[in-house]
Amino acid sequence: MAMVTAPPPIPQPTDARGRVAELHAIRAEALRGPSEKATKAQHAKGKLTARERIELLLDAGSFQEVEQLRRHRATGFGLEAKKPYTDGVITGWGTVEGRTVFVYAHDFRIFGGALGEAHATKIHKIMDMAIAAGAPLVSLNDGAGARIQEGVSALAGYGGIFQRNTKASGVIPQISVMLGPCAGGAAYSPALTDFVFMVRETSQMFITGPDVVRAVTGEEISQNGLGGADVHAETSGVCHFAYDDEETCLAEVRYLLSMLPQNNRETAPVVHGGDVTDRRTDALTELVPVEGNRPYDMAEVIEELVDDGDYLEVHERWARNIICALARLARLDGRVVGIVGNQPHVLAGVLDIEASEKAARFVQMCDAFNIPIVTLLDVPGFLPGVDQEHGGIIRHGAKLLYAYCNATVPRISLILRKAYGGAYIVMDSQSIGADLTYAWPTNEIAVMGAEGAANVIFRRQIAGAEDPEAMRQKMVKEYKAELMHPYYAAERGLVDDVIDPAATREVLINSLAMLRNKHADLPSRKHGNPPQ
C-alpha cells in the first residue's frame, strides 16, 4: 500500500503585518469550508450548510466562534493528509432576541460530520461553557456518526457528550435540531435533551439502520420509514416538533427559546402585549357541552384563554388525547405558563400509556425551569384493555402522578366537565398538591360515571325489579343527584371555588399572580426514584 505523506510546511511570514495577513487567510479558509463542490452537494440535498443554519438561528452578527482553527491529530487511513479547520463541527455562542445561546453545528461537508476526538472535544468544551454560563444549548445535528478511522476514541467522545447532557438536564434548556442523519449511539444525545426538532425528508434518527434491519429481521424499510420526522413525531414520540424545511424549523426553535428561561435559576422572559387581564371568555360557556359523552376540541378552550390565542403545542402529533403547550397569560404581566389538558376530541380524552408519558415529561420540564402549570381536566379515566395493562399502564400512569407530586412550581387545576376515578387524582387534583383547584358548574367529579356506579351499587335492586331498565335509570339519576352534582366537591373542600366559565381567564391570571413567589422545599435527598 502506498504511503501517504503530509503536505510540505508553508513558509511562515516574519513580520507582524504578514502574520496578520496569514491569520485572515486561514480564517477565510475555515469560513469557506472544504470546497464549493461540497457546498453544492449539500444544497442539492435540500440542506443548508452549518454556517447558514447558525445565521438563521442566531441574531444577525452575534455569533462568536470557539476553536475555529482546531484540527484533528489522528493518523492512519489517510487522515494525516486531510486536516481541515473546525474538524467538521462549528461551536460558539450568540444571541436569540438578545439573550445568550450556545450552539454547535455538524458540518456534513467535512468527514460527513462524523465525530472524532478533536470534534468531540470541541463539543465538550461548548457544553461545559453553556452549563457554566447558565445559558441554553442548541445542537444542529447533521452527522454520520462516529469517525470509524479513529476507532474507540470517537466512541469515548460520545460518552463525554452523554455525560454532559445528563449534567445539564434540568439546569439549562437543551434543544436538539435534527437536520440530517443521526444513527447508532449518536441518537442518544438528542434523546437526553429537552426538545427534539426534525425536518421532513432530510433528517432521520435510528439505532440500527435499514440495512441492519433487513439483515436481521428480513424487513424492508426506507430510512424515512424507519426513523424519519413523521415517524418520530407521530409514532415513537422521540420528536417534539416536525417541519417541512430548515428555515421554518429554525424560526420555531427561536420561538421556543423565547418561551424558556436561560436556566433553572431564572424565569421565562416577560413579553408585554395588548391582551388584557380581565377579558371575559364568554365563548367557553357554549364551547364545552354539558353532556359528558359529547366531544369538543380542548385546543379551542386554550385559544380562548391564552393571550391572543397564541400557544406552542409540544408533541402535537403524538398521544393526541392530551395537549401540552406553552403559552402566555396576560401580556400586561407577560408570564409564560405550561398547559396540560385532556383532549375529548381524541379517545374521549382518556389517559393511556403514551398520554401519561407525554404529560409527565412536560410537567417535569416546566417544574425544572420555573414555569407554572395550569391543568385543564375533562377525563373519563384510564383507557381499559389488555394491551394497556400488559404494556404497563400502572407504571406509566405513575410517571405522571410522580411528576405532579414532585413539582414545586405554582399549580392550578380547572375541572371543566368530568373527572373520574384515578385519572382525576393523577391530573393534579388538590389531594396531590395542586395549589388551587377550580371547577365549572358543569363539573362531575366521581369514582366513575353514574351509569357504571349505579350498575355496581344497585345491581341487586336492578336485577330484582319488574322493569330492570327503568330501575337502572332511576338509580343513575339518584346517584347523580346525590354524589355528582357540581357542588359536591366544593362542599367538602376538594374544590376551592366553582367559577363562571366566562371569568376563567381572569381567575387564572389573578391566581398565578398570587402564587408568583411560591416557595416549596422537597425533602433532602440525592434524588428520587421515579417509576420507569
Salt bridges, closest charged atoms under 4 A:
GLU52 OE1 - HIS43 NE2 2.97
ASP59 OD1 - ARG254 NH2 3.07
GLU65 OE1 - ARG51 NH1 2.82
GLU67 OE1 - ARG70 NH1 2.97
GLU67 OE2 - LYS125 NZ 3.50
ASP87 OD1 - ARG147 NH1 3.02
ASP107 OD1 - ARG109 NE 2.99
ASP128 OD1 - ARG164 NE 2.94
ASP142 OD1 - LYS47 NZ 2.95
ASP142 OD2 - ARG53 NH1 3.06
GLU150 OE2 - ARG147 NH1 3.06
ASP211 OD1 - ARG214 NH1 2.98
GLU220 OE1 - ARG214 NE 2.96
ASP230 OD1 - ARG200 NE 2.75
ASP230 OD1 - ARG317 NH2 3.06
GLU234 OE2 - ARG317 NH2 1.85
ASP244 OD1 - ARG200 NH1 2.67
GLU246 OE1 - ARG53 NE 2.86
ASP275 OD1 - ARG279 NE 2.90
ASP275 OD1 - ARG505 NH2 3.63
ASP282 OD1 - ARG280 NH2 3.23
GLU291 OE1 - ARG294 NH1 3.27
GLU304 OE2 - ARG279 NH1 3.93
ASP307 OD1 - ARG505 NH2 2.88
ASP308 OD2 - ARG331 NH1 3.10
ASP310 OD2 - ARG331 NH2 3.82
ASP333 OD1 - ARG335 NE 3.71
ASP333 OD2 - ARG516 NH2 2.37
GLU357 OE2 - HIS396 ND1 2.72
GLU357 OE2 - LYS399 NZ 2.94
ASP378 OD2 - ARG417 NE 2.97
ASP378 OD1 - LYS418 NZ 3.00
ASP428 OD1 - ARG411 NH2 2.49
ASP435 OD2 - LYS518 NZ 2.88
GLU469 OE2 - ARG472 NH2 3.17
GLU491 OE1 - ARG492 NH1 3.49
ASP500 OD2 - ARG280 NH2 3.79
ASP521 OD1 - HIS519 NE2 3.03
